């Protein structure tokens, strides 16, 4: 094939491939959204925006609160990449759980939640992507986190345990860029809102999980050799619309 006919083929094939994608995309979404009797009460939209990987279009946050029996639509209409919608932790015994899309795609999910408590989703390709649903029983005090959480590792832990509190902290820090650690400041101050949460019937404020840690940089004991490459999909750079950087560091300096 000569160059001209290759170019012509590429020009024809490219829009066709895009059109095929678009058709498939809307088809899969339509099928899921129009599932009889399941109308989502909230939406989490997967994005390429650092921290806002699963974004509630209403609040801009990564957590939606619904009532038992309601459904959430998790959709991938605002991302350039394929993902999976996968449960990271959920309520033990909850119907239709865990959720796991085996392969990355852009297929949406409408998920119904019956049991009050916390549910966290991630993407198997990008495990830092986190989004949460709290199924809140309106008759109880505070936001229902549940009494236990089932982890994807197979372990089941009480929500009052240190590991559960660590996971809560990790979720809220990971999805709130203003809480990310900044070594230019003296201390890493993590302050959460005074939001009442209900852990196994005991109500405490999310701010009880606040902490402060010194931002001390440790000097290596022996000089480095060669180069270190730091690759991040989080970092924004002015003038670039897509996030992500690769930084080369001379380890001997
Ligand atoms: Cu992903």
Boltz pocket constraint, residues with backbone or C-beta under 6 A from the ligand:
constraints:
  - pocket:
      binder: B
      contacts: [[A, 81], [A, 82], [A, 83], [A, 84], [A, 123], [A, 124], [A, 125], [A, 126], [A, 129]]
      max_distance: 6.0
